């Protein structure tokens, strides 16, 4: 049987979606092409494909599609391939894939070489690149899909500006590797990049068996945004108001309903337990 299934999230609808599908079908000729119709389809299609014995299951879409496919194939032994079609494609960039060249990405998939990377989870839901508790998850929650389609990344900045006037939550941090036990905003990384090409997690490695954690302490949102700039543009984190540590396990709780996102997708509210499975995901990419 054919060993490769391609799961396409066309993002667009109507005639544009038809053209989009045709382009991917021509590129991936010889593979089985499966298209999603709604949120959650990529995960179920990937799970079915893994159960049917497909060895390579390709996520053709953005980071949200990648996340769904990973949750569908986790534990199956199938390898993940990436055709980066999203706005930012953070995980593909992290892996060093040529994100602007779909033909080159397809050649990498056809070549069949894999590398093993760690597989984190939040309350049992897998993610590959990053997770957030607080500010960024609130932004995701309050940015509608229609708003994103119209304004793209600018929509997140507008939502963030609206949220910045509010009082941030109080988060309790539980980890044997953390110094601080309270914060206003928590980011968890598997790779170095966050929100695009920004190296938030300076020491992160995809296959070290560790989560990289940033805790922004008792800060208001405007202070947080200033520190976010420092995190992006500094070679190392030196601010006493931001703690950076590595751990295998982390729990974050809150008194109120504080949202949690993984790979840019909401999964609910605190409390949230983060864990990691070392080298549990095979990805079609050159060795890192």
Phi, psi and omega per residue, in radians:
X1 nan 2.818 3.061
X2 -1.084 2.378 -3.051
X3 -1.650 -0.116 -3.047
X4 -2.084 2.236 3.009
X5 -2.034 2.347 3.119
X6 -1.944 2.145 -3.134
X7 -1.841 1.961 -3.010
X8 -1.802 2.190 2.961
X9 -1.854 1.755 -2.991
X10 -1.218 -0.251 3.125
X11 1.133 -0.903 3.113
X12 -1.416 3.031 3.096
X13 -2.323 2.990 3.081
X14 1.186 -2.515 -3.075
X15 -1.092 -0.632 3.133
X16 -1.083 -0.704 3.111
X17 -1.126 -0.656 3.108
X18 -1.097 -0.763 3.109
X19 -1.130 -0.689 -3.136
X20 -1.078 -0.816 3.137
X21 -1.108 -0.697 -3.135
X22 -1.080 -0.744 -3.137
X23 -1.075 -0.806 -3.129
X24 -1.181 -0.676 3.135
X25 -1.085 -0.706 3.122
X26 -1.168 -0.717 -3.125
X27 -1.142 -0.727 -3.020
X28 -1.757 0.479 -3.112
X29 -0.890 2.225 -3.095
X30 1.859 -0.331 3.066
X31 -1.639 2.855 3.044
X32 -1.520 2.125 -3.077
X33 -1.808 2.180 -3.127
X34 -2.156 2.221 -3.117
X35 -1.831 2.500 3.077
X36 -1.519 2.703 3.089
X37 -2.059 -0.383 -3.094
X38 -2.710 2.940 3.116
X39 -1.032 2.313 -3.136
X40 1.748 -0.319 -3.121
X41 -1.112 -0.694 -3.073
X42 -1.067 -0.668 3.133
X43 -1.150 -0.808 -3.110
X44 -1.210 -0.657 3.091
X45 -1.128 -0.705 3.125
X46 -1.159 -0.722 3.126
X47 -1.090 -0.768 3.119
X48 -1.102 -0.740 -3.129
X49 -1.109 -0.711 3.107
X50 -1.112 -0.736 3.140
X51 -1.158 -0.482 3.121
X52 -1.428 -0.094 3.042
X53 1.725 0.169 3.065
X54 -1.121 2.294 -3.101
X55 -1.467 -0.584 -3.135
X56 -2.097 2.175 3.130
X57 -2.156 2.052 -2.955
X58 -1.793 2.271 3.034
X59 -1.627 1.920 3.105
X60 -1.817 1.652 -3.069
X61 2.964 -2.710 3.132
X62 -1.682 -2.887 -3.080
X63 -1.116 -0.549 3.092
X64 -1.144 -0.683 3.083
X65 -1.143 -0.743 3.098
X66 -1.002 -0.788 -3.124
X67 -1.057 -0.774 3.141
X68 -1.111 -0.786 -3.129
X69 -1.081 -0.748 3.129
X70 -1.043 -0.747 3.122
X71 -1.172 -0.425 3.087
X72 -1.367 -0.571 -3.047
X73 -1.779 -0.134 -3.088
X74 -0.941 2.254 3.116
X75 1.463 -0.033 -3.054
X76 -1.590 -0.391 -3.045
X77 1.603 -0.181 3.081
X78 -1.220 2.582 3.136
X79 -1.664 2.516 -3.137
X80 -1.575 2.246 2.977
X81 -1.936 2.718 -3.078
X82 -2.238 2.172 2.891
X83 -2.002 1.676 -2.978
X84 -1.268 1.899 -3.097
X85 -2.072 0.076 -3.075
X86 -1.521 -3.009 -3.114
X87 -1.311 -0.726 -3.046
X88 -2.008 -0.680 3.093
X89 0.944 0.955 -3.007
X90 -1.144 -0.757 -3.093
X91 -1.165 -0.698 3.101
X92 -1.097 -0.704 3.091
X93 -1.121 -0.729 3.114
X94 -1.016 -0.673 -3.115
X95 -1.363 -0.132 -3.133
X96 1.414 0.339 3.122
X97 -1.296 2.627 3.106
X98 -1.342 1.427 -2.950
X99 -1.079 -0.387 3.136
X100 -1.598 0.103 -3.047
X101 -2.341 1.591 -3.089
X102 -1.109 -0.613 3.128
X103 -1.078 -0.753 3.122
X104 -1.140 -0.685 3.097
X105 -1.104 -0.678 3.131
X106 -1.181 -0.628 3.095
X107 -1.111 -0.652 3.093
X108 -1.103 -0.725 3.104
X109 -1.104 -0.797 -3.133
X110 -1.128 -0.556 3.140
X111 -1.088 -0.590 3.000
X112 1.461 0.083 3.128
X113 -1.392 2.382 -3.099
X114 -2.130 2.759 2.930
X115 -2.252 2.600 3.134
X116 -1.646 2.336 3.097
X117 -2.223 2.828 3.120
X118 -1.250 2.735 -3.127
X119 -2.251 1.733 3.103
X120 -1.377 2.879 3.014
X121 -2.550 2.707 3.083
X122 -2.185 1.983 -3.047
X123 0.919 0.653 3.088
X124 1.496 -0.127 3.126
X125 -1.621 2.136 -3.047
X126 -1.303 2.610 2.953
X127 -2.500 2.802 -3.061
X128 -1.928 -0.493 -2.977
X129 -2.048 -0.925 -2.976
X130 -2.757 2.852 3.039
X131 -2.572 2.735 3.131
X132 -2.493 2.535 3.079
X133 -2.188 2.034 -3.142
X134 1.939 -2.141 -2.934
X135 -0.902 -0.983 -3.046
X136 -1.184 -0.618 3.089
X137 -1.158 -0.636 3.086
X138 -1.122 -0.690 3.092
X139 -1.090 -0.801 3.103
X140 -1.037 -0.747 -3.101
X141 -1.091 -0.647 -3.020
X142 -1.696 0.055 3.097
X143 -1.809 1.908 -3.066
X144 -1.247 2.747 3.101
X145 -1.087 -0.655 3.126
X146 -1.127 -0.714 3.107
X147 -1.083 -0.748 3.134
X148 -1.133 -0.725 -3.141
X149 -1.111 -0.614 -3.084
X150 -1.364 -0.777 -2.982
X151 -1.961 -0.158 3.127
X152 1.129 -2.502 -3.097
X153 -1.015 -0.458 3.122
X154 -1.059 -0.509 -3.126
X155 -1.057 -0.633 3.128
X156 -1.177 -0.681 3.135
X157 -1.134 -0.677 3.125
X158 -1.146 -0.769 3.107
X159 -1.102 -0.714 3.141
X160 -1.086 -0.692 3.140
X161 -1.125 -0.630 3.121
X162 -1.229 -0.661 -3.115
X163 -1.274 -0.455 -3.003
X164 -1.069 -0.365 -3.114
X165 -1.455 -0.116 -3.066
X166 -1.574 2.979 3.062
X167 -1.482 2.203 -3.129
X168 -1.253 2.833 -3.127
X169 -1.353 2.930 2.999
X170 -1.867 2.049 -3.096
X171 -1.904 2.372 3.067
X172 -1.715 2.297 -3.060
X173 -1.889 2.166 3.105
X174 -2.141 1.904 3.082
X175 -2.826 2.425 -3.139
X176 -1.183 -0.223 -3.111
X177 -1.793 -0.043 -3.122
X178 -1.563 2.539 3.053
X179 -1.582 -0.825 3.132
X180 -1.491 2.635 3.133
X181 -2.020 0.156 3.136
X182 -2.606 2.512 3.111
X183 -2.704 3.094 3.110
X184 -1.888 -0.302 -3.034
X185 -2.790 2.341 -3.115
X186 -2.254 2.297 3.020
X187 -2.054 2.423 3.139
X188 -2.172 2.210 -3.104
X189 -2.106 2.567 2.945
X190 -1.773 -0.707 3.049
X191 -1.870 -3.042 -3.075
X192 -1.395 -0.519 -2.918
X193 -1.630 2.610 3.105
X194 -2.537 2.317 3.025
X195 1.194 0.368 -3.078
X196 2.176 -2.370 -3.067
X197 -1.560 0.428 -3.016
X198 -1.676 2.080 -3.088
X199 -1.425 1.369 3.132
X200 -1.207 -0.764 -3.011
X201 -1.725 1.530 -2.904
X202 -1.039 -0.571 -3.021
X203 -1.882 0.177 -3.044
X204 -1.243 2.495 3.072
X205 -2.352 2.349 -3.049
X206 -1.183 -0.281 -3.053
X207 -2.265 0.582 -3.138
X208 -1.729 -0.012 3.120
X209 1.303 0.288 -3.059
X210 -2.284 2.544 2.949
X211 -1.502 2.461 3.006
X212 -1.787 2.233 -3.008
X213 -2.162 2.315 2.993
X214 -1.985 2.170 3.071
X215 -1.999 2.049 3.030
X216 -1.563 2.101 -2.974
X217 -1.296 -2.688 -3.015
X218 -1.259 1.459 -3.096
X219 -2.166 2.651 2.953
X220 -1.429 2.994 -3.010
X221 -1.124 -0.647 -3.136
X222 -1.142 -0.704 3.067
X223 -1.101 -0.708 3.130
X224 -1.029 -0.771 -3.096
X225 -1.137 -0.606 3.063
X226 -1.138 -0.748 3.135
X227 -1.197 -0.552 3.069
X228 -1.039 -0.696 3.079
X229 -1.087 -0.742 3.121
X230 -1.073 -0.724 -3.136
X231 -1.082 -0.726 -3.099
X232 -1.172 -0.815 -2.917
X233 -1.711 -0.045 3.105
X234 -1.710 2.565 -3.129
X235 -1.267 -0.431 3.045
X236 -2.603 2.783 -3.063
X237 -1.622 2.059 -3.084
X238 -2.071 -0.163 -3.084
X239 -1.158 2.343 3.072
X240 -1.211 -0.210 -3.133
X241 -1.588 -0.017 3.111
X242 -2.276 2.139 3.089
X243 -1.815 2.372 3.122
X244 -2.174 2.170 3.134
X245 -2.602 2.892 3.099
X246 -1.911 2.529 3.127
X247 -2.789 2.839 3.044
X248 -1.676 -0.249 -3.039
X249 -2.687 2.455 -3.093
X250 -2.640 2.412 3.057
X251 -2.183 2.344 3.105
X252 -2.174 2.223 3.124
X253 -2.190 2.882 3.128
X254 -2.678 2.802 3.107
X255 -1.351 -0.735 3.134
X256 -1.714 -3.013 3.122
X257 -1.476 1.799 3.140
X258 -1.946 2.167 -3.042
X259 -1.280 2.741 3.133
X260 -2.232 2.354 3.048
X261 -2.163 2.618 3.007
X262 -2.291 2.263 -3.099
X263 0.865 0.608 3.091
X264 1.455 0.117 -3.128
X265 -2.065 2.347 3.120
X266 -1.215 2.440 3.076
X267 -2.183 0.075 -3.131
X268 2.270 -2.690 -3.079
X269 -2.134 2.935 2.993
X270 -1.024 2.704 0.076
X271 -1.329 2.684 3.132
X272 -2.409 2.351 3.122
X273 -1.917 2.152 3.101
X274 -1.833 2.308 3.054
X275 -2.420 3.028 -3.106
X276 -2.522 2.431 3.057
X277 -1.870 1.981 -3.100
X278 -1.117 2.335 2.999
X279 0.898 0.673 -3.040
X280 -1.656 -0.033 -3.125
X281 -2.261 2.233 3.045
X282 -1.673 2.307 -3.100
X283 -2.155 2.406 3.092
X284 -1.347 1.725 -3.087
X285 -2.879 2.858 3.049
X286 -1.176 2.681 -3.133
X287 -1.045 2.370 -3.136
X288 -1.554 nan nan
